[in-house]
Amino acid sequence: MTTMTTKNTTTTVTTTTAGPMRPRRTLLAAGAAALACGVVGRARAQAFPDKPIRLIVPYPAGGGADSWSRIVAGRLEKVIGQPIVFDYRPGGSTTIGAEAAARAPADGHTIHLYDSTAFAYVPNMRRVGYDPIGGFVPLAHLGALPFVLVAHPSVPVKSIPELVAFAKANPGKLNCASAGVGSPHHLIGELFKARTGITMNHVPYKGAAQYIADLLGGQVDLAVSTIGPAAPHIQTGKLRAIGVSTMKRSGALPDVPTIAEQGVDGFDEKPWNVFVAPAGVPAGPLERLRAALRESIADPEVQAALRKAGVEEIGAIPVERVTDAMRADQAKWGEVIRRANITIDG
């Protein structure tokens, strides 16, 4: 407060002001600048994304992960208004793709199909070049993935009891393919061997397209596979389904009994996938991505296609609970892996 007093012979005048007076023109200019900043900020937020979205897939083209990603991406492009560009980074038991995603610019223009291998399995077996939990921010849960134990028709077994009996009578004879050391395919196979007391030779590949080709050709006897790549060949009789990895039968293979119902009590393994972005994406783009993926995955046609490809429990984990679910899965599998003494070199 400033008080000014003026005296003359006839009167006293007191004037009080709240600080220095600003010209009206200056105040108007300041208000216009603030309004312009707000408009520009909102325009930038509304403009996201202003270029194509890169989707990193940690498996080769032609496999299950590629199929699920394309189902969602087809709808996501329409919702978000930009093309989805696929960036395949196979190898390293999915850690090559995860590391590339963790190191990408956190501007919202890179997303990644992240699976249990990269956040729960491999980090319990060796060091990885990223923070499996803190290095990413979840965008949307895709779903759980029942697996199927599938055989070439030349293998003389049609059920889990027959497989166990044959493997015990012929120790070390059977070769079983997977999508790589430390992959869910590998770990489900290891758990199956431990629960049944059999031995099989593990043959790792980079992805489903490669091991399915060799299985069809008879170069390997069996594979632990996601259902999507195996189902067409099961339906045509080129491959034989032996058992599904979950307690409940798969909607994509309703006639195939589960491993559990064939005598391996409680066998229930279903790895899961989640879309993530590098940690640090600003709030505006983050919420835009989450909303667009949520809308895309909820689309009835997308859900039907995902179920046909073998994905179940679609979008079952709310995005705010995904990080806690990842931590729980990492702890669970850490115990399993240490008990089974499974390690990876490197």
Backbone torsions as a table, in degrees:
resi	resn	phi	psi	omega
1	MET	NA	138.8	174.0
2	THR	-124.5	127.8	179.3
3	THR	-113.3	125.5	-179.6
4	MET	-116.3	131.5	-179.4
5	THR	-121.7	128.3	178.4
6	THR	-118.5	130.2	-178.0
7	LYS	-119.2	144.4	164.9
8	ASN	-141.4	-167.7	-172.2
9	THR	-74.8	-15.8	-174.0
10	THR	-114.2	-23.1	-173.7
11	THR	-155.1	163.7	174.3
12	THR	-123.4	127.6	-179.6
13	VAL	-115.9	126.9	178.4
14	THR	-114.1	126.0	-179.3
15	THR	-118.3	129.8	179.1
16	THR	-116.2	129.9	178.7
17	THR	-124.5	158.1	-179.2
18	ALA	-99.5	28.2	179.5
19	GLY	126.5	-176.6	-177.4
20	PRO	-65.7	141.1	-179.3
21	MET	-77.6	133.3	176.3
22	ARG	-102.3	139.2	175.5
23	PRO	-60.9	145.1	-177.6
24	ARG	-60.2	-34.5	-179.6
25	ARG	-62.7	-38.6	179.9
26	THR	-65.8	-43.0	179.6
27	LEU	-63.1	-42.2	178.6
28	LEU	-63.0	-39.3	179.8
29	ALA	-65.1	-42.1	179.8
30	ALA	-63.5	-41.8	178.9
31	GLY	-64.0	-40.2	179.2
32	ALA	-64.5	-39.1	179.6
33	ALA	-64.8	-42.8	179.3
34	ALA	-63.5	-42.1	178.6
35	LEU	-62.5	-41.8	179.9
36	ALA	-62.8	-42.2	178.6
37	CYS	-60.6	-42.3	179.4
38	GLY	-63.7	-41.5	179.8
39	VAL	-65.0	-42.9	179.6
40	VAL	-63.4	-43.5	179.3
41	GLY	-60.2	-44.7	179.5
42	ARG	-66.8	-37.8	-179.8
43	ALA	-63.8	-41.0	178.9
44	ARG	-64.3	-42.2	179.6
45	ALA	-64.0	-41.6	-179.1
46	GLN	-71.5	-25.1	-177.6
47	ALA	-76.9	-18.3	-178.2
48	PHE	-69.2	136.2	-5.8
49	PRO	-84.3	146.3	-179.3
50	ASP	-106.7	14.4	174.5
51	LYS	-158.2	170.5	-178.4
52	PRO	-58.3	151.1	177.1
53	ILE	-92.9	128.1	176.4
54	ARG	-89.8	127.1	177.4
55	LEU	-111.0	112.0	178.9
56	ILE	-85.8	122.4	178.0
57	VAL	-113.0	123.3	-172.2
58	PRO	-86.0	19.9	177.7
59	TYR	-132.0	163.6	177.8
60	PRO	-68.7	162.7	173.9
61	ALA	-63.1	146.8	175.6
62	GLY	97.8	-7.1	179.9
63	GLY	-96.8	-171.6	-177.8
64	GLY	-62.5	-45.9	-178.6
65	ALA	-61.2	-38.0	177.0
66	ASP	-62.5	-43.9	-179.1
67	SER	-62.4	-48.4	-178.1
68	TRP	-64.4	-40.5	-179.0
69	SER	-63.3	-40.8	-178.4
70	ARG	-69.4	-33.8	176.8
71	ILE	-61.4	-46.6	-179.5
72	VAL	-71.9	-42.1	-176.0
73	ALA	-63.1	-34.0	179.2
74	GLY	-58.6	-38.2	178.0
75	ARG	-81.9	-37.5	-177.5
76	LEU	-60.8	-38.5	178.8
77	GLU	-57.1	-40.3	-179.9
78	LYS	-71.0	-37.6	-177.5
79	VAL	-71.5	-42.2	-171.2
80	ILE	-95.3	-14.2	173.9
81	GLY	79.7	19.7	176.9
82	GLN	-141.0	152.4	175.8
83	PRO	-65.6	151.3	172.7
84	ILE	-104.9	119.4	-177.9
85	VAL	-101.2	121.6	-177.2
86	PHE	-82.9	132.2	178.5
87	ASP	-124.2	101.1	-176.7
88	TYR	-84.5	125.7	179.3
89	ARG	-130.0	68.7	-177.7
90	PRO	-74.7	164.7	174.4
91	GLY	104.2	166.8	178.9
92	GLY	64.4	25.6	-176.9
93	SER	54.2	46.2	178.0
94	THR	75.0	-2.2	-176.6
95	THR	-76.5	-22.2	176.6
96	ILE	-64.4	-45.0	177.4
97	GLY	-65.6	-41.6	-179.3
98	ALA	-63.5	-41.4	180.0
99	GLU	-66.7	-40.3	177.6
100	ALA	-61.6	-39.9	179.5
101	ALA	-67.9	-42.2	-178.7
102	ALA	-63.1	-29.7	-177.1
103	ARG	-93.7	-2.8	-179.4
104	ALA	-71.1	156.1	176.3
105	PRO	-57.7	134.8	-177.8
106	ALA	-87.9	58.0	-179.0
107	ASP	-109.6	2.8	178.7
108	GLY	92.9	-5.7	-177.2
109	HIS	-93.9	5.5	173.6
110	THR	-128.1	126.7	173.5
111	ILE	-126.6	165.1	-171.8
112	HIS	-143.5	135.7	172.9
113	LEU	-85.1	102.4	-171.5
114	TYR	-100.8	134.2	-178.5
115	ASP	-127.1	175.1	-175.3
116	SER	-57.0	-29.6	-179.8
117	THR	-56.9	-47.2	-171.7
118	ALA	-79.8	-26.0	-178.4
119	PHE	-108.8	-18.2	-176.0
120	ALA	-120.1	-33.0	-173.5
121	TYR	-92.5	-69.5	-172.6
122	VAL	-59.4	-41.2	178.9
123	PRO	-61.6	-16.3	174.5
124	ASN	-88.5	-3.7	-177.6
125	MET	-114.7	-23.0	177.6
126	ARG	-165.4	168.6	176.8
127	ARG	-68.3	144.6	175.2
128	VAL	-123.0	158.8	-175.3
129	GLY	-88.5	31.2	179.3
130	TYR	-157.9	163.4	174.4
131	ASP	-86.7	111.2	-172.5
132	PRO	-64.2	-21.3	177.8
133	ILE	-109.8	-56.5	-174.6
134	GLY	-73.8	-14.6	-177.3
135	GLY	-79.9	-4.2	-175.3
136	PHE	-136.8	157.7	172.7
137	VAL	-119.2	127.5	-177.7
138	PRO	-69.8	143.5	177.4
139	LEU	-110.6	-44.5	-179.5
140	ALA	-167.2	140.4	173.5
141	HIS	-79.6	129.0	177.9
142	LEU	-84.3	-60.0	179.2
143	GLY	165.6	178.3	178.2
144	ALA	-95.8	155.5	-171.2
145	LEU	-127.4	97.0	171.1
146	PRO	-61.9	144.9	176.3
147	PHE	-110.7	161.8	178.0
148	VAL	-130.5	135.7	172.3
149	LEU	-86.7	117.5	-170.3
150	VAL	-126.9	145.2	-174.5
151	ALA	-127.2	153.0	169.4
152	HIS	-69.5	143.4	-176.6
153	PRO	-59.4	-19.0	179.7
154	SER	-73.8	-16.7	178.5
155	VAL	-76.3	124.5	-170.4
156	PRO	-81.9	54.3	177.9
157	VAL	-140.3	147.9	178.4
158	LYS	-129.3	-0.6	-177.8
159	SER	-149.7	169.5	178.1
160	ILE	-64.2	-45.7	177.6
161	PRO	-59.2	-39.5	178.5
162	GLU	-66.6	-38.8	178.5
163	LEU	-63.7	-45.8	-179.6
164	VAL	-62.1	-43.2	-179.8
165	ALA	-64.4	-42.6	-179.1
166	PHE	-66.3	-43.3	-178.6
167	ALA	-64.6	-37.5	179.1
168	LYS	-71.1	-32.6	178.4
169	ALA	-78.2	-19.0	-177.9
170	ASN	-132.6	64.5	-174.4
171	PRO	-59.6	132.5	177.8
172	GLY	78.1	2.4	-177.9
173	LYS	-81.9	-36.8	-173.6
174	LEU	-82.0	138.9	174.0
175	ASN	-109.2	132.9	-177.1
176	CYS	-123.8	121.4	-176.5
177	ALA	-86.5	154.8	174.2
178	SER	-146.7	177.1	178.9
179	ALA	-88.8	20.1	175.3
180	GLY	130.5	157.0	177.9
181	VAL	-63.4	128.6	-179.7
182	GLY	84.7	-0.9	177.3
183	SER	-74.7	163.0	175.7
184	PRO	-58.9	-34.4	176.4
185	HIS	-56.4	-47.9	-178.8
186	HIS	-63.9	-48.4	-175.2
187	LEU	-68.9	-36.7	176.4
188	ILE	-63.9	-40.6	176.3
189	GLY	-62.3	-41.7	179.3
190	GLU	-65.0	-40.7	178.2
191	LEU	-65.8	-39.3	178.2
192	PHE	-62.2	-44.6	178.6
193	LYS	-62.0	-42.8	-179.4
194	ALA	-65.8	-38.8	-177.8
195	ARG	-73.0	-27.5	-176.1
196	THR	-104.3	-10.7	178.4
197	GLY	74.7	25.7	-179.6
198	ILE	-107.6	169.2	173.8
199	THR	-121.0	139.3	172.5
200	MET	-143.2	148.4	178.5
201	ASN	-83.2	126.7	-179.0
202	HIS	-83.8	129.6	178.1
203	VAL	-121.4	102.3	-176.7
204	PRO	-83.1	142.3	174.4
205	TYR	-124.6	175.9	178.1
206	LYS	-84.6	-19.0	-178.1
207	GLY	-176.8	178.2	-173.4
208	ALA	-65.6	-40.0	-177.3
209	ALA	-57.5	-38.4	-177.7
210	GLN	-73.4	-46.9	-176.9
211	TYR	-73.8	-30.4	176.3
212	ILE	-64.1	-41.0	179.1
213	ALA	-60.5	-44.9	-179.5
214	ASP	-71.7	-32.9	177.0
215	LEU	-66.8	-42.8	177.2
216	LEU	-62.1	-34.0	-179.7
217	GLY	-83.8	-4.5	179.2
218	GLY	81.4	10.8	177.7
219	GLN	-72.0	-25.8	171.7
220	VAL	-127.1	157.4	-174.6
221	ASP	-86.7	-41.3	-174.9
222	LEU	-140.2	168.3	172.1
223	ALA	-150.3	146.1	165.5
224	VAL	-94.4	115.0	-168.7
225	SER	-130.6	149.4	163.9
226	THR	-63.6	154.6	-170.7
227	ILE	-71.7	-38.3	-174.9
228	GLY	-51.9	-55.4	-178.3
229	PRO	-67.7	-26.9	-176.7
230	ALA	-87.1	-30.1	-170.7
231	ALA	-56.0	-46.0	-179.1
232	PRO	-59.4	-36.0	-178.2
233	HIS	-78.2	-27.6	173.3
234	ILE	-68.0	-43.1	-177.4
235	GLN	-67.5	-28.5	178.9
236	THR	-91.1	-4.4	179.0
237	GLY	85.1	4.6	179.3
238	LYS	-75.2	-23.4	174.4
239	LEU	-130.9	157.1	-178.5
240	ARG	-117.1	122.2	177.3
241	ALA	-79.6	130.3	-177.7
242	ILE	-102.5	-37.3	179.7
243	GLY	-176.6	149.3	179.4
244	VAL	-97.2	146.7	-169.0
245	SER	-80.9	-6.3	-175.9
246	THR	-105.6	163.8	179.1
247	MET	-64.9	-35.7	-179.3
248	LYS	-100.2	141.2	177.7
249	ARG	-61.1	150.3	-180.0
250	SER	-78.0	137.9	175.8
251	GLY	-63.8	-25.6	179.4
252	ALA	-79.7	-22.3	179.0
253	LEU	-134.6	65.2	-172.3
254	PRO	-65.6	-19.8	-178.6
255	ASP	-90.2	-4.1	-178.8
256	VAL	-94.3	119.4	180.0
257	PRO	-68.5	155.4	178.7
258	THR	-78.1	161.7	174.5
259	ILE	-62.8	-38.3	-178.5
260	ALA	-63.8	-44.3	-177.5
261	GLU	-73.3	-8.6	175.7
262	GLN	-99.9	17.6	170.1
263	GLY	114.9	-8.7	177.9
264	VAL	-97.2	84.9	-169.7
265	ASP	-56.1	134.2	173.5
266	GLY	75.8	5.3	-179.2
267	PHE	-69.9	116.9	-172.9
268	ASP	-153.8	86.1	-177.1
269	GLU	-120.8	123.6	-177.6
270	LYS	-147.8	85.2	175.4
271	PRO	-56.5	164.1	-177.2
272	TRP	-139.0	162.5	-179.0
273	ASN	-121.3	150.7	177.6
274	VAL	-143.8	142.3	172.4
275	PHE	-83.5	132.3	179.7
276	VAL	-131.8	168.7	171.1
277	ALA	-130.6	162.8	175.7
278	PRO	-59.6	142.3	178.4
279	ALA	-57.9	142.1	176.6
280	GLY	103.8	3.9	177.0
281	VAL	-63.2	131.6	-179.7
282	PRO	-58.7	156.9	-172.9
283	ALA	-58.6	-41.3	-177.4
284	GLY	-62.5	-57.7	176.6
285	PRO	-60.1	-35.9	-179.7
286	LEU	-60.8	-48.3	-179.1
287	GLU	-68.5	-33.2	177.1
288	ARG	-64.7	-44.1	178.3
289	LEU	-63.6	-45.1	-179.1
290	ARG	-61.3	-44.8	-178.8
291	ALA	-65.3	-40.5	-178.6
292	ALA	-67.8	-41.0	178.6
293	LEU	-69.7	-39.4	177.7
294	ARG	-60.3	-44.3	179.1
295	GLU	-65.3	-40.6	-178.1
296	SER	-66.1	-45.8	-177.4
297	ILE	-69.7	-28.9	179.6
298	ALA	-77.6	-12.1	-178.9
299	ASP	-60.9	128.8	-176.9
300	PRO	-57.1	-37.9	179.7
301	GLU	-68.6	-38.4	177.1
302	VAL	-64.1	-45.1	-179.4
303	GLN	-62.5	-41.4	179.3
304	ALA	-63.2	-41.5	179.7
305	ALA	-67.5	-39.1	178.5
306	LEU	-64.6	-43.6	178.6
307	ARG	-62.2	-40.1	178.1
308	LYS	-63.7	-31.7	179.3
309	ALA	-84.2	2.7	174.4
310	GLY	98.8	4.6	178.8
311	VAL	-86.3	135.0	178.7
312	GLU	-129.4	170.9	-177.0
313	GLU	51.2	46.2	-173.4
314	ILE	-65.1	124.7	178.6
315	GLY	61.9	25.1	-172.2
316	ALA	-73.6	-23.8	-178.9
317	ILE	-99.3	116.1	177.2
318	PRO	-59.0	147.1	-173.5
319	VAL	-58.9	-32.0	-178.9
320	GLU	-72.7	-11.7	178.9
321	ARG	-106.7	-2.4	-175.0
322	VAL	-63.1	-45.1	-178.2
323	THR	-61.0	-42.9	177.5
324	ASP	-63.2	-38.9	178.3
325	ALA	-65.7	-37.0	177.2
326	MET	-64.4	-43.3	178.6
327	ARG	-62.3	-42.3	-179.4
328	ALA	-64.4	-41.8	-179.7
329	ASP	-67.0	-38.3	178.7
330	GLN	-62.8	-42.6	179.0
331	ALA	-66.8	-43.3	-179.7
332	LYS	-59.9	-50.0	-176.6
333	TRP	-73.2	-26.6	174.4
334	GLY	-59.6	-41.8	178.8
335	GLU	-65.8	-44.0	179.9
336	VAL	-61.9	-45.3	-176.2
337	ILE	-66.8	-42.1	178.7
338	ARG	-65.4	-39.1	-179.5
339	ARG	-65.4	-38.6	-179.4
340	ALA	-85.0	-6.7	179.0
341	ASN	58.1	45.9	178.4
342	ILE	-93.6	126.2	179.4
343	THR	-132.6	161.7	175.1
344	ILE	-127.1	134.4	175.6
345	ASP	-72.8	148.3	176.2
346	GLY	108.9	NA	NA
